[in-house]
Amino acid sequence: MLNQSYDVAIIGAGPAGTTLAREVARQGCKVIVLEKERLPRYKTCGGGVTVRAARLLDFDISPVVERVIDSGRFSFKMGKQVDRRYPEPICFMVMRDRFDLLLVEKAREAGVCVVDGMRVAGVETSDDGCTIRLPDGSLHARIVVGADGANSIVARSLDLMRDAAADIALEAEVAVGPETLREWHSRIGVDLGVVAGGYGWVFPKEKHLSIGVGGAKDLALSLRTYYDQYLASLDLGPYEVERFRGHHIPIRKDESPITQGPVLLLGDAAGLADPLSREGIYHAIRSAQLAAPVVVQSLRSDPRDLSAYQRAVDEQMMPDLLAAAALLKVLEWTPDICFQVIQRFQRPWNAACLMFRGEMDWVRVIAKAGPFRRLLRALA
């Protein structure tokens, strides 16, 4: 593998990298994916694959689905609660080691070379493409793709995403008894009001609960206190906390560069997570699918110009992400009112469910916000 040349080298074997690799390899391109960890590998993540994310894929993910979600339990400052249910699934719960491995296998079936346990030291660009520096050598690619998450070495190598905002999430897998697992079988939990613009969550899996809290990076110290209090408030019975970890969630600023010459960024590396829900898997896959035709066409014409990808992201993804950011500001400023609205009315829950199913987006949610839509549009 070392010192060989590829059409496309993708750093990171998550949903973004493997989706792009598969799409481009199907068009006859020579593609390699480099993953720093050994596969399958554990990844800190809520593990929610929304219905709209699953619909982007042309294969069945049910072999790795551990829970199907149609209900939500909302609480305010770990106190008042309201339960909501939707008549159809809104989200599938997965463990990322199994889900990502499924996507890796699909990429390999398309002819992609996937190399795990390979940590990239840096990326350098030149007139004839890119050099990827590895621990024991290097390889050449006409196009390099950074799909390596929040701490992207590709972004750092090219000085991209320096202006991104940063959220932080703390999460653990929590082993609980069978009765507690049954209570959360098809339900997620969301707690509002403790951290400005942030929330706590419970995501059920087959053998445990994924429980976390998230908010702006400068709230990191208070988030740990919140996590302990939230966990204690859930009345889980006997439990054991496993794999407690934190991770960053970059949020791209509008029009911030995500391409430079023959290099582009996808998913979390490009800061394309939803600012409101912090959902990242849908946006990872969607950005990869927008990048695929640009990469293929650029290989045929000029690999040094991938700007069409950024234009596609700005036109087709950013309006929805900016609308989500506007809704986040409302949640940050008036969490009590937001909870009262959820408590009193079914419609906001239905709108969110339609969004997670891909039958609506945040832009249309704002358009249907009645007398509040002017304020929300101004915030966006």
C-alpha positions in Angstrom: 0.0 0.0 0.0 2.7 2.5 0.9 4.0 4.8 -1.8 1.2 3.9 -4.1 -1.1 6.3 -5.9 -4.9 6.5 -5.8 -7.5 8.7 -7.5 -9.1 9.4 -4.1 -7.8 8.9 -0.5 -10.4 9.3 2.2 -9.3 9.8 5.8 -11.8 8.3 8.2 -14.0 5.2 7.9 -17.2 6.6 9.4 -20.5 7.1 7.6 -19.2 10.1 5.5 -16.0 8.5 4.4 -17.4 5.1 3.5 -20.4 6.5 1.7 -18.3 8.7 -0.5 -15.8 5.9 -1.1 -18.5 3.5 -2.2 -20.2 6.1 -4.5 -16.9 7.1 -6.2 -15.6 3.5 -6.5 -18.8 2.5 -8.3 -17.8 5.0 -11.0 -14.5 3.2 -11.6 -12.2 5.3 -9.4 -9.3 3.9 -7.4 -10.2 4.6 -3.8 -8.5 4.0 -0.5 -9.9 4.7 3.0 -7.5 5.1 5.9 -8.9 4.6 9.4 -6.7 5.3 12.5 -8.4 2.7 14.7 -8.7 -1.1 14.2 -12.1 -2.1 12.9 -14.6 -2.6 14.4 -13.9 0.2 16.8 -16.0 1.8 19.5 -17.0 5.4 18.9 -18.6 7.8 21.4 -21.9 8.7 19.8 -25.6 8.6 20.7 -26.0 6.2 17.9 -29.2 7.6 16.5 -29.8 7.0 12.8 -32.8 9.0 11.9 -35.3 7.6 9.4 -34.2 10.3 7.0 -30.6 9.2 7.3 -31.5 5.6 6.7 -33.5 6.6 3.6 -30.3 8.0 2.0 -28.8 4.6 1.9 -29.7 2.0 -0.8 -29.2 -1.0 1.5 -30.9 -2.4 4.6 -29.5 -1.4 8.0 -31.8 -3.6 10.1 -29.1 -6.2 10.9 -27.4 -3.6 13.1 -30.5 -1.8 14.5 -30.9 -2.4 18.2 -34.0 -0.3 18.9 -36.7 1.4 16.9 -37.8 4.7 18.4 -41.3 6.2 18.1 -41.6 7.9 21.5 -40.0 10.7 23.5 -40.0 11.6 27.2 -39.2 15.3 27.8 -38.3 16.7 31.1 -37.6 20.2 32.4 -34.6 20.7 34.7 -34.9 17.0 35.6 -38.4 17.5 37.0 -41.6 17.9 35.2 -42.1 15.3 32.4 -44.3 14.8 29.3 -44.4 11.8 27.1 -45.0 12.0 23.3 -45.5 9.3 20.8 -45.6 9.2 16.9 -47.4 6.5 15.0 -44.4 5.7 12.8 -40.7 5.1 13.6 -38.6 8.3 13.8 -35.1 6.9 14.6 -33.1 3.7 14.7 -30.6 3.1 17.5 -27.3 1.5 16.6 -23.9 0.9 18.1 -21.4 2.7 15.9 -18.9 -0.1 15.8 -21.5 -2.4 14.1 -23.1 0.3 12.0 -19.8 1.7 10.7 -18.5 -1.8 10.0 -21.6 -2.5 7.9 -20.8 0.6 5.8 -17.2 -0.4 5.5 -18.3 -3.8 4.2 -20.5 -2.2 1.6 -17.6 0.0 0.5 -15.3 -3.0 0.2 -17.9 -4.8 -1.9 -17.7 -1.8 -4.3 -13.9 -2.3 -4.6 -12.7 0.2 -2.0 -9.4 -0.5 -0.3 -10.0 0.0 3.4 -6.9 0.0 5.7 -7.5 0.2 9.4 -4.9 0.9 12.2 -3.3 3.6 10.0 -2.9 7.0 11.6 -2.3 9.9 9.1 0.4 12.3 10.2 -0.5 15.1 7.8 -1.6 16.1 4.2 0.4 18.2 1.8 -0.9 19.5 -1.5 1.0 20.1 -4.8 0.3 20.7 -8.4 -0.1 17.0 -9.1 -2.4 16.2 -6.1 -1.7 15.4 -2.5 0.8 13.5 -0.4 -0.5 11.8 2.7 2.2 11.3 5.4 2.0 8.0 7.2 4.1 6.6 10.1 6.2 4.5 7.8 6.0 6.3 4.4 3.5 8.1 2.3 1.0 7.7 -0.5 -0.2 9.9 -3.3 -3.8 10.8 -4.3 -5.2 13.1 -6.8 -7.9 14.1 -4.3 -7.9 13.8 -0.5 -11.1 13.8 1.6 -11.2 14.6 5.3 -13.9 12.5 6.8 -12.0 12.2 10.1 -14.4 13.9 12.4 -14.2 16.7 14.9 -10.5 16.6 15.3 -9.7 16.3 11.6 -6.0 16.0 10.8 -6.9 17.0 7.2 -8.6 20.2 8.3 -5.6 21.0 10.6 -3.1 20.3 7.8 -4.8 22.8 5.5 -5.7 25.3 8.3 -9.5 24.8 7.6 -12.4 25.1 10.1 -10.4 27.4 12.5 -13.5 29.6 12.9 -15.9 26.8 13.7 -18.0 27.0 16.9 -17.6 24.0 19.2 -20.1 22.1 21.3 -19.1 19.4 23.7 -20.9 16.2 24.7 -20.3 13.9 27.6 -21.7 10.4 27.3 -21.5 6.9 28.8 -23.0 3.5 28.2 -25.0 2.7 31.3 -25.8 -0.9 32.1 -29.2 -1.2 33.8 -31.6 -3.9 34.7 -34.1 -5.6 32.3 -37.1 -3.7 33.8 -35.5 -0.3 33.1 -34.5 -1.5 29.6 -38.1 -2.4 28.9 -39.3 1.1 30.1 -37.0 2.7 27.5 -37.4 0.1 24.8 -38.7 2.4 22.0 -38.4 5.8 23.8 -35.7 8.5 23.9 -35.4 10.9 26.8 -34.6 14.7 26.5 -34.0 17.0 29.4 -34.2 20.8 28.9 -33.4 23.9 30.9 -30.3 23.1 32.9 -27.7 24.1 30.4 -28.3 27.1 28.1 -28.8 25.8 24.6 -28.0 22.3 25.7 -29.8 19.2 26.9 -29.5 15.8 28.4 -30.5 12.6 26.6 -31.3 8.9 27.0 -30.9 6.7 24.0 -31.8 3.0 24.5 -29.7 0.2 23.0 -30.2 -3.6 23.2 -28.2 -4.2 26.4 -27.7 -0.7 27.9 -28.7 2.9 27.8 -26.6 5.6 26.2 -26.9 8.6 28.5 -25.3 12.0 27.8 -25.4 15.7 28.1 -24.3 18.4 25.6 -23.8 22.1 25.3 -21.4 24.8 24.3 -17.7 24.0 24.9 -17.3 26.8 27.4 -19.8 25.0 29.6 -17.6 21.9 29.9 -17.1 22.0 33.7 -20.8 22.5 34.5 -21.7 19.7 32.0 -19.9 17.2 34.2 -22.0 18.3 37.2 -25.1 18.2 35.1 -24.3 14.7 33.9 -24.1 13.3 37.4 -27.3 15.0 38.5 -29.2 13.9 35.4 -28.1 10.3 35.8 -29.3 10.4 39.4 -32.6 11.9 38.5 -33.6 9.1 36.0 -34.5 6.5 38.7 -32.7 3.7 36.8 -32.4 1.3 39.7 -29.1 -0.5 40.0 -26.8 0.7 37.2 -23.1 0.7 36.2 -21.5 3.5 34.1 -19.2 2.2 31.4 -17.1 4.0 28.8 -17.6 7.6 30.1 -16.1 9.9 27.4 -16.4 13.4 26.0 -16.2 14.5 22.4 -16.4 17.8 20.4 -19.1 18.7 17.9 -17.8 21.4 15.5 -20.5 23.7 14.0 -19.6 25.3 10.7 -20.1 29.0 10.2 -22.0 30.0 7.0 -19.7 30.0 3.9 -16.6 28.9 5.9 -14.3 27.1 3.5 -14.6 23.3 3.4 -12.5 22.8 0.2 -9.0 23.9 -0.7 -7.5 22.8 -4.0 -7.7 19.0 -4.3 -9.0 18.6 -0.7 -12.5 18.6 0.7 -14.1 18.0 4.1 -17.2 15.9 5.0 -19.5 15.5 7.9 -18.2 16.5 11.3 -14.8 17.4 9.8 -16.7 20.1 7.9 -18.8 21.1 10.9 -22.0 19.9 9.4 -23.8 18.6 12.4 -27.3 19.9 13.3 -26.8 22.8 15.8 -30.1 22.1 17.5 -30.3 18.3 17.7 -26.6 17.6 17.3 -27.5 14.9 14.8 -24.5 14.2 12.7 -25.0 10.9 10.8 -27.6 12.2 8.3 -25.4 15.2 7.5 -22.3 13.0 7.1 -24.0 10.8 4.6 -25.7 13.7 2.8 -22.4 15.7 2.4 -20.8 12.5 1.0 -23.5 12.2 -1.5 -23.2 15.8 -2.6 -19.4 15.4 -2.9 -19.4 12.2 -4.9 -20.4 13.6 -8.4 -18.1 16.6 -7.8 -15.2 14.3 -7.1 -15.9 12.1 -10.1 -16.3 15.1 -12.5 -13.2 16.8 -11.1 -11.1 13.7 -11.7 -12.1 13.9 -15.3 -11.4 17.6 -15.6 -9.5 19.4 -12.8 -8.9 17.7 -9.5 -7.5 21.0 -8.1 -11.0 22.6 -8.1 -13.6 21.0 -5.8 -15.5 24.3 -5.2 -18.7 22.9 -6.7 -19.0 20.7 -3.6 -18.9 23.7 -1.3 -21.5 25.5 -3.4 -23.8 22.4 -3.2 -23.4 22.3 0.6 -24.1 26.0 0.9 -27.2 25.7 -1.3 -28.6 22.3 -0.2 -27.6 21.9 3.4 -26.8 25.2 5.0 -30.3 26.8 4.9 -31.6 23.9 7.1 -28.6 24.1 9.4 -29.0 27.8 9.8 -32.7 27.4 10.5 -31.7 24.8 13.2 -29.3 27.4 14.7 -32.2 29.9 14.9 -34.3 27.4 16.8 -31.4 26.7 19.1 -31.3 30.4 20.1 -34.9 30.3 21.0 -34.3 27.2 23.1 -31.3 28.9 24.7 -33.2 32.1 25.6 -36.5 30.6 26.6 -36.2 26.9 27.6 -39.1 27.1 30.0 -41.4 28.4 27.3 -40.2 25.7 24.9 -40.9 23.0 27.4 -44.4 24.5 28.0 -45.1 24.4 24.3 -44.0 20.7 24.1 -46.1 20.0 27.2 -49.3 21.6 26.0 -49.2 20.9 22.2 -48.7 17.8 20.1 -47.9 19.8 17.0 -44.2 20.7 17.7 -43.4 17.0 18.4 -45.1 16.0 15.2 -43.1 18.6 13.3 -39.8 17.3 14.8 -40.9 13.7 13.9 -41.6 14.7 10.3 -38.2 16.3 10.1 -36.4 13.3 11.5 -38.4 11.1 9.0 -37.3 13.4 6.1 -40.8 14.6 5.4 -40.1 18.2 6.5 -37.0 20.3 7.3 -36.2 23.0 9.8 -36.8 25.7 7.1 -40.4 24.5 6.7 -40.8 24.1 10.5 -40.0 27.8 10.8 -42.3 28.6 7.9 -45.2 27.0 9.8 -44.3 28.8 13.1 -47.2 31.2 12.8 -46.5 34.6 14.4 -43.0 33.5 15.5 -41.7 32.9 12.0 -40.5 36.5 11.4 -38.4 36.4 14.5 -37.0 32.9 13.7 -36.1 34.0 10.1 -34.3 37.1 11.5 -32.3 34.9 13.9 -31.4 32.6 10.9 
